Amino acid sequence: MSLFFEITHRDPNSRARAGVIHTAHGDIETPAFMAVATQATVKALSPDDLASIGLQLLIANTYHLALRPGAEQIAELGGLHEFMNWKHVLMTDSGGFQVFSLGTAIRDGVGKIADIFPEEQSAAKRIKPKRLARSGGAPLCKIDDAGVTFRSHLDGTLMRLDPERSLHIQHQLGADFVVAFDECTSPLDSHAYTHTALQRTHRWAERSLAQHARTKRDYQSLFGIVQGGAYRDLREESARVIGGLPFDGLCIGGSLGKSKKEMHAILDWTIPLLPDAKPRHLLGIGELQDIAEGVARGIDLFDCAAPTRWARNGALIVSRAIAENPERRLNISNARYTRDRSPADPTCDCYTCQNFSRAYLHHLHRAKELIYYRLASLHNLRMMTRFVREVRAQIIANSA
């Protein structure tokens, strides 16, 4: 069976809704947050760890898995679910984000999607763009109307992705939700270029649908992607075009502006034009406040690598009452925690908080002990799942 989306509750004062996505690998209660399993794993965590904290689905990376170990090999080994021993729902992206991260991101010196809001960062906190050593600062992909040619960041070999190849790879991987191939543009791209890329993305959407019909497995569902950068006319055009095609679900992706305010405006332009009955996924966004704002505007699914990246870097998500900053994160490397017997968050029910103190986590992080990465990541992802469930409960309560 492919997905069936059931909206069960609506908030009377916003576009927020709670629902259930029924799939062959289980039901997803929405709103939901998915962890990022780029290489068929969430860094430092086992599938049992992930299931124990209430994660309902993961998203893996088509480009990276096609390079290593290869989609054919994963298919021979039973598909991605069996390969990584994940018995729940899986999503794969299309490789379209790599069109940005290996292309214009290098050309323009723009960071990943979590770092594209320069107006939200102080000069001291801005992250300098990372250059891939093998590229020498030159883009690693070339776009034409038929598709994209990548130069592998691993060994420099050429790889070709187009709508047909992307969907074929995703069908081989066997994820429940697969995504149409698109061109993800830079926040620095002009209106003219963004419009050209948008037309290409819409043509690729049609080709993705055709390939999906040819090679999908019975349980697989296809999501389209709304693009258009931070330009209102292009976002509205894309919402109408992609929303009018027979996709099972819809993603909102690409450049989301230079500030959170611009991102909210993009959602306000886009979501009212999308079909109400299909689940909506905001790609690459997953900070707590972003989730709250996205849900209020009608988003159902979120993914983001930030919570596990924060964990590895010593930033633990905590309740608002004990947070050190508006982002609700505690810096466990701070010397104040050297003798602190408290758990990371006294309200948290995760394995880490039930068994270990801030003092111990502080020691592990400072000593760079590997177990720290598991304990911190487990905690941060548990805080994410708890937060989203609380948001869902509020929607249900307000609709009663």
VENVEN-V802249 format. One record per residue. N is the residue number from 1. RES is the residue in one small letter. PHI is phi in radians with two decimals (999 if undefined). BURIAL is b if it has 9 or more other ideal C-beta (glycine too) atoms within 8 Angstrom, else e. Layout:
N|RES|PHI|BURIAL + N|RES|PHI|BURIAL
//
This chain:
1|m|999|e + 2|s|-1.50|b + 3|l|-1.21|b + 4|f|-2.26|e + 5|f|-1.81|b + 6|e|-2.07|e + 7|i|-1.53|b + 8|t|-1.80|e + 9|h|-2.54|b + 10|r|-2.24|b + 11|d|-1.35|b + 12|p|-1.24|e + 13|n|-1.92|e + 14|s|-2.73|e + 15|r|-1.57|b + 16|a|-1.10|b + 17|r|-2.50|b + 18|a|-1.93|b + 19|g|-2.77|b + 20|v|-2.40|b + 21|i|-1.76|b + 22|h|-1.58|b + 23|t|-2.37|b + 24|a|-1.18|e + 25|h|-1.87|b + 26|g|2.08|e + 27|d|-1.61|e + 28|i|-2.01|b + 29|e|-1.45|b + 30|t|-1.91|b + 31|p|-1.12|b + 32|a|-2.47|b + 33|f|-1.94|b + 34|m|-1.96|b + 35|a|-1.39|b + 36|v|-1.66|b + 37|a|-2.00|b + 38|t|-0.87|e + 39|q|-1.77|b + 40|a|1.19|b + 41|t|-2.79|e + 42|v|-1.57|b + 43|k|-0.86|e + 44|a|1.38|b + 45|l|-2.13|b + 46|s|-1.57|e + 47|p|-0.98|b + 48|d|-1.12|e + 49|d|-0.99|b + 50|l|-1.14|b + 51|a|-1.16|b + 52|s|-1.16|e + 53|i|-1.73|b + 54|g|1.60|b + 55|l|-1.24|b + 56|q|-1.74|b + 57|l|-2.74|b + 58|l|-2.22|b + 59|i|-2.14|b + 60|a|-1.94|b + 61|n|-1.87|b + 62|t|-1.08|b + 63|y|-1.03|b + 64|h|-1.16|b + 65|l|-1.27|b + 66|a|-1.17|b + 67|l|-1.31|b + 68|r|-2.69|e + 69|p|-1.58|e + 70|g|1.99|b + 71|a|-1.12|b + 72|e|-1.10|e + 73|q|-1.15|e + 74|i|-1.10|b + 75|a|-1.08|b + 76|e|-1.08|e + 77|l|-1.59|e + 78|g|1.81|e + 79|g|1.59|b + 80|l|-1.11|b + 81|h|-1.00|b + 82|e|-1.27|e + 83|f|-1.00|b + 84|m|-1.78|b + 85|n|0.98|e + 86|w|-1.90|b + 87|k|-1.62|e + 88|h|-1.92|b + 89|v|-1.37|b + 90|l|-2.18|b + 91|m|-2.17|b + 92|t|-2.11|b + 93|d|-1.39|b + 94|s|-1.64|b + 95|g|1.66|b + 96|g|-1.11|b + 97|f|-1.13|b + 98|q|-1.20|b + 99|v|-1.03|b + 100|f|-1.42|b + 101|s|-1.17|b + 102|l|-1.77|b + 103|g|-2.11|b + 104|t|-1.19|b + 105|a|-1.07|b + 106|i|-1.30|b + 107|r|-1.05|e + 108|d|-1.65|e + 109|g|1.19|e + 110|v|-1.78|b + 111|g|-1.35|b + 112|k|-1.14|e + 113|i|-1.03|b + 114|a|-1.22|b + 115|d|-1.99|b + 116|i|-1.69|b + 117|f|-1.92|b + 118|p|-1.06|e + 119|e|-1.22|e + 120|e|-1.64|e + 121|q|-2.08|b + 122|s|-1.32|e + 123|a|-1.03|e + 124|a|-1.21|e + 125|k|-1.69|e + 126|r|-1.11|b + 127|i|-1.56|e + 128|k|-1.23|e + 129|p|-1.07|b + 130|k|-1.57|e + 131|r|-1.80|e + 132|l|-1.37|b + 133|a|-1.00|e + 134|r|-1.27|e + 135|s|-1.53|b + 136|g|1.07|e + 137|g|1.53|e + 138|a|-1.61|e + 139|p|-0.96|b + 140|l|-1.78|b + 141|c|-2.55|b + 142|k|-2.30|e + 143|i|-1.78|b + 144|d|-2.36|e + 145|d|-1.14|e + 146|a|-1.45|e + 147|g|3.02|b + 148|v|-2.34|b + 149|t|-1.82|b + 150|f|-1.82|b + 151|r|-1.88|b + 152|s|-0.93|b + 153|h|-1.31|e + 154|l|-1.50|e + 155|d|-2.43|e + 156|g|1.48|e + 157|t|-1.20|e + 158|l|-1.47|e + 159|m|-2.40|b + 160|r|-1.93|b + 161|l|-2.19|b + 162|d|-2.50|b + 163|p|-0.97|b + 164|e|-1.19|e + 165|r|-1.17|b + 166|s|-1.04|b + 167|l|-1.20|b + 168|h|-1.07|b + 169|i|-1.07|b + 170|q|-1.11|b + 171|h|-1.16|b + 172|q|-1.11|b + 173|l|-1.09|b + 174|g|1.54|b + 175|a|-1.13|b + 176|d|-1.20|b + 177|f|-1.94|b + 178|v|-2.06|b + 179|v|-2.21|b + 180|a|-1.08|b + 181|f|-1.30|b + 182|d|-2.52|b + 183|e|-1.87|b + 184|c|-1.60|b + 185|t|-1.55|b + 186|s|-1.46|b + 187|p|-1.11|b + 188|l|-1.68|e + 189|d|-1.22|b + 190|s|-1.24|e + 191|h|-1.05|e + 192|a|-1.09|e + 193|y|-1.20|b + 194|t|-1.05|b + 195|h|-1.17|b + 196|t|-1.06|e + 197|a|-1.11|b + 198|l|-1.13|b + 199|q|-1.06|e + 200|r|-1.13|b + 201|t|-1.05|b + 202|h|-1.18|b + 203|r|-1.16|b + 204|w|-1.16|b + 205|a|-1.08|b + 206|e|-1.09|b + 207|r|-1.17|b + 208|s|-1.11|b + 209|l|-1.07|b + 210|a|-1.13|e + 211|q|-1.17|b + 212|h|-1.04|b + 213|a|-1.11|e + 214|r|-1.41|e + 215|t|-2.20|e + 216|k|-1.19|b + 217|r|-1.52|e + 218|d|-0.99|e + 219|y|-1.55|b + 220|q|-1.53|b + 221|s|-2.09|b + 222|l|-1.92|b + 223|f|-1.82|b + 224|g|-1.61|b + 225|i|-2.13|b + 226|v|-1.51|b + 227|q|-2.03|b + 228|g|2.17|b + 229|g|1.04|b + 230|a|-1.71|b + 231|y|-1.74|b + 232|r|-1.06|e + 233|d|-1.10|e + 234|l|-1.31|b + 235|r|-1.07|b + 236|e|-1.17|b + 237|e|-1.07|b + 238|s|-1.16|b + 239|a|-1.04|b + 240|r|-1.21|b + 241|v|-1.20|b + 242|i|-1.16|b + 243|g|-1.13|b + 244|g|-1.54|e + 245|l|-1.61|b + 246|p|-1.40|e + 247|f|-1.38|b + 248|d|-1.44|b + 249|g|-2.64|b + 250|l|-2.35|b + 251|c|-1.92|b + 252|i|-1.97|b + 253|g|-2.40|b + 254|g|1.39|b + 255|s|-1.15|b + 256|l|-1.95|b + 257|g|1.64|b + 258|k|-1.85|b + 259|s|-2.70|b + 260|k|-1.10|b + 261|k|-1.05|e + 262|e|-1.16|b + 263|m|-1.07|b + 264|h|-1.10|b + 265|a|-1.10|b + 266|i|-1.04|b + 267|l|-1.13|b + 268|d|-1.13|b + 269|w|-1.28|b + 270|t|-1.48|b + 271|i|-1.08|b + 272|p|-1.05|e + 273|l|-1.62|b + 274|l|-1.60|b + 275|p|-1.01|e + 276|d|-1.20|e + 277|a|-1.47|e + 278|k|-1.89|b + 279|p|-1.15|b + 280|r|-2.10|b + 281|h|-2.13|b + 282|l|-1.64|b + 283|l|-1.29|b + 284|g|1.33|b + 285|i|-2.08|b + 286|g|-2.87|b + 287|e|-1.29|b + 288|l|-0.99|b + 289|q|-1.19|e + 290|d|-1.13|b + 291|i|-1.13|b + 292|a|-1.03|b + 293|e|-1.19|b + 294|g|-1.18|b + 295|v|-1.07|b + 296|a|-1.06|b + 297|r|-1.68|b + 298|g|1.89|b + 299|i|-1.46|b + 300|d|-1.91|b + 301|l|-2.28|b + 302|f|-2.39|b + 303|d|-2.45|b + 304|c|-2.94|b + 305|a|-1.50|b + 306|a|-1.04|b + 307|p|-1.01|b + 308|t|-1.35|b + 309|r|-1.16|e + 310|w|-0.99|b + 311|a|-0.99|b + 312|r|-1.10|b + 313|n|-1.61|e + 314|g|1.67|b + 315|a|-1.78|b + 316|l|-1.85|b + 317|i|-1.29|b + 318|v|-2.38|b + 319|s|-1.12|e + 320|r|-1.01|e + 321|a|-1.14|e + 322|i|-2.02|e + 323|a|-1.22|b + 324|e|-1.60|e + 325|n|-2.72|e + 326|p|-1.08|e + 327|e|-1.38|e + 328|r|1.07|b + 329|r|-2.25|b + 330|l|-1.95|b + 331|n|-1.57|e + 332|i|-1.19|b + 333|s|-1.36|e + 334|n|-1.10|e + 335|a|-1.07|e + 336|r|-1.09|e + 337|y|-1.69|b + 338|t|-0.99|e + 339|r|-2.11|e + 340|d|-1.42|b + 341|r|-1.42|e + 342|s|-1.27|e + 343|p|-1.21|b + 344|a|-0.91|b + 345|d|-2.46|b + 346|p|-1.05|e + 347|t|-1.56|e + 348|c|-1.52|b + 349|d|-1.80|e + 350|c|-1.28|b + 351|y|-0.99|e + 352|t|-1.07|b + 353|c|-1.26|b + 354|q|-1.40|e + 355|n|-2.26|e + 356|f|-2.37|e + 357|s|-1.66|b + 358|r|-1.07|b + 359|a|-1.04|b + 360|y|-1.21|e + 361|l|-1.11|b + 362|h|-1.02|b + 363|h|-1.07|b + 364|l|-1.07|b + 365|h|-1.17|b + 366|r|-1.14|e + 367|a|-1.49|e + 368|k|1.01|e + 369|e|-1.30|e + 370|l|-1.10|e + 371|i|-1.09|e + 372|y|-0.99|b + 373|y|-1.10|b + 374|r|-1.18|b + 375|l|-1.11|b + 376|a|-1.24|b + 377|s|-1.16|b + 378|l|-1.01|b + 379|h|-1.12|b + 380|n|-1.08|b + 381|l|-1.23|b + 382|r|-1.14|b + 383|m|-1.10|b + 384|m|-1.15|b + 385|t|-1.16|b + 386|r|-1.12|b + 387|f|-1.07|b + 388|v|-1.15|b + 389|r|-1.18|b + 390|e|-1.14|e + 391|v|-1.07|b + 392|r|-1.06|b + 393|a|-1.10|e + 394|q|-1.14|b + 395|i|-1.07|b + 396|i|-1.10|b + 397|a|-1.13|e + 398|n|-1.25|b + 399|s|-1.55|b + 400|a|-1.22|e
//
